Amino acid sequence: MNEINPVIIDRFLYYLSEKCTDASIKRYKSLLSAIMERAVKFDLLEKNYVRYADVYKSKIETSEKNVLNAEEVSYILNELKDSEIYPIIVMICFYGLRRGECLGLTWDNIDFDNELIYIRNTVTISNNKAYFQERCKTKSSERTLKMSPDIKDLLYKVKQNQLRNVNEYRINKNIYNLVFTDEYGSMYNPINVSQRFRYFINKHDILRRTIILL
């Protein structure tokens, strides 16, 4: 502790600016400041040098992210209408859901009578494997959405298709009662859904730029 001085703190923050984003720099600086405050409290340091340190902006170049406009979304959905992932992409576009939130929807979350959709669960990834989580990552992520007539019709068709697959294949792996599954009822891996979407985009040469959707 005795070796810590303003120059060392300044060099460390400058080093972070070359390696981290602005958000990460802010987190590290806050953490370091909290540690220094404790050190001052216990007379291990004379003062919290982080308070007086310069703030360096990140030197990392971030690529410009292009978001689809309404016309592009409409075109893609029209081209995707016969695809297996079409209902998933519709829900993501219409409600702005995250992949995991959409794939984590269960039929218990779908209230056809009151036309409501409850976002309560999610599907996460660990070591490239998909895992169902009974709770969203944060409490604020849990919310209730109004079901439009078009979405209601879409979900009815998804449910009918699931029942048809169960009767046809005589197998149902849908242990979590998920809304979106493959034909055997298995949970989708978010990575695979993204790969299918990007493959579709590249195959049809729809957009030659970064797409922030999945």
Salt bridges, closest charged atoms under 4 A:
GLU37 OE2 - ARG51 NE 2.94
GLU72 OE1 - ARG209 NH2 2.82
GLU84 OE1 - ARG196 NH1 2.92
GLU101 OE2 - ARG98 NH1 2.65
GLU101 OE1 - ARG143 NH2 2.82
GLU115 OE1 - LYS146 NZ 3.87
GLU115 OE2 - LYS152 NZ 3.25
GLU142 OE1 - LYS139 NZ 3.47
ASP153 OD2 - LYS157 NZ 3.34
ASP205 OD1 - ARG208 NE 3.15
